[in-house]
Amino acid sequence: MAYLPKIKEIADEMIQILVEDHFFEDFEITDYSYARKRFCDELTAKFIAGELDFDSTDLFYDDELDMILKEIAAESVLRTLEKGGFVNSYEDEDVEETFFLTDKGKKELERLKDVDDINSLRIFINENED
């Protein structure tokens, strides 16, 4: 998808802030392309809905930004698991990309008995769900 130059500029500024805040480093993300696409998609949707003020410094509500950051981190985890052969995915014209455990992933999941082994995944749990 082609994005407005101003939207690409804002997305790049947001990515630079995340780099400076070590967000990508914390999640071992080296490729920022998904983050750039995710920000551009969200900003474009806001622009189309008439909800984007290019002069504002508050482009997203806290919960919106929190969700986008979780999705960026989750995408990185999924791609890492996919490269390791633990998950695979498929998509067709009717469905967004869907991930599933491979046999290797199922075996590894069985091996993970200790809660400490998966404690880092708690970042994806919404505190409001408790």
Stockholm file with secondary structure:
# STOCKHOLM 1.0

chainA/1-130         MAYLPKIKEIADEMIQILVEDHFFEDFEITDYSYARKRFCDELTAKFIAGELDFDSTDLFYDDELDMILKEIAAESVLRTLEKGGFVNSYEDEDVEETFFLTDKGKKELERLKDVDDINSLRIFINENED
#=GR chainA/1-130 SS CCCCHHHHHHHHHHHHHHHHTTHHHHTTCCCCHHHHHHHHHHHHHHHHTTCCCTTCSCCSCHHHHHHHHHHHHHHHHHHHHHHTTSEEEEEETTEEEEEEECHHHHHHHHHCCSHHHHGGGGGGSCGGGC
#=GC SS_cons         CCCCHHHHHHHHHHHHHHHHTTHHHHTTCCCCHHHHHHHHHHHHHHHHTTCCCTTCSCCSCHHHHHHHHHHHHHHHHHHHHHHTTSEEEEEETTEEEEEEECHHHHHHHHHCCSHHHHGGGGGGSCGGGC
//
